[in-house]
């Protein structure tokens, strides 16, 4: 039986590890490395919106992207303008409300998101290359479970 002190210590270790992982993996420098390696001419903010758009099925309103990425609407608008000029997304009028627009991934945007994902998986694989396969699978399962708890407790 574990004591409350032991559990607090374990939770402290989890928080410390997450702080390091989130801080490093989401840092602009890491995004730049992923983009460079993938051969994608974009910035970290564009990468975030590309991946979020793909998670939503390839289309979303700018306000939804701002909420999902915890970013201000004006910042999302600036990033989307760059992405539109780069041919990664296009603005499409909503059929039910012509005043509203959805941002839709173009074929080039989907290709870029796929390359970013593949490159990210390759880089993660390099980090874990010395880990036994069972440990990687266990880590994936535990993180998936944690993500489910997080989503349930703090919906976007």
Secondary structure, 3 states (H helix, E strand, C coil): CCCHHHHHHHHHHHHHHHHHHHHHHCCHHHHHHHHHHHCCCCCHHHHHHHHHHHHCCCEECHHHHHHHHCCCHHHHHHHHHHHHHCCCEEEEEECCEEEEEEEEECHHHHHHHHHHHHHHHHHHHHHCCCCCHHHHHHHHHHHHHHHHHHHHHCCC
